[in-house]
Amino acid sequence: MRSAEEEARRTFRRRVVNPKWLEGMERHGYQGGSEMLKTVDYAFGFDATANVLEDWMYERLAQEYVLDAARREFLERHNPWALRDMAARLLEAARRGCGKRRLAT
């Protein structure tokens, strides 16, 4: 059995920031952008209830989902509302001080 923190790390690496999963989402256009937004929302919600995400996870979410030039272009073209909402959710997390202040393991 895994702890909630172990499962969060495992799922995060396996799916949330997995390049193949992200590329697959881009093949689905608007719906792919919606799925990316759901992923950000789920991560935020899981952290709000279980306090298991670490700073590096939020940093990777921001980097992979909002700050990456190619992904930003994809989202601006196919689902700009998802891009807007992801950025807002990540800013909210930063304002709330979400994430644990640990180094990546």
PyMOL commands that set and color helices and strands:
alter all, ss='L'
color gray80, all
select helices_A, chain A and resi 4-16+19-26+29-50+55-67+69-78+80-96
alter helices_A, ss='H'
color red, helices_A
deselect
rebuild
show_as cartoon
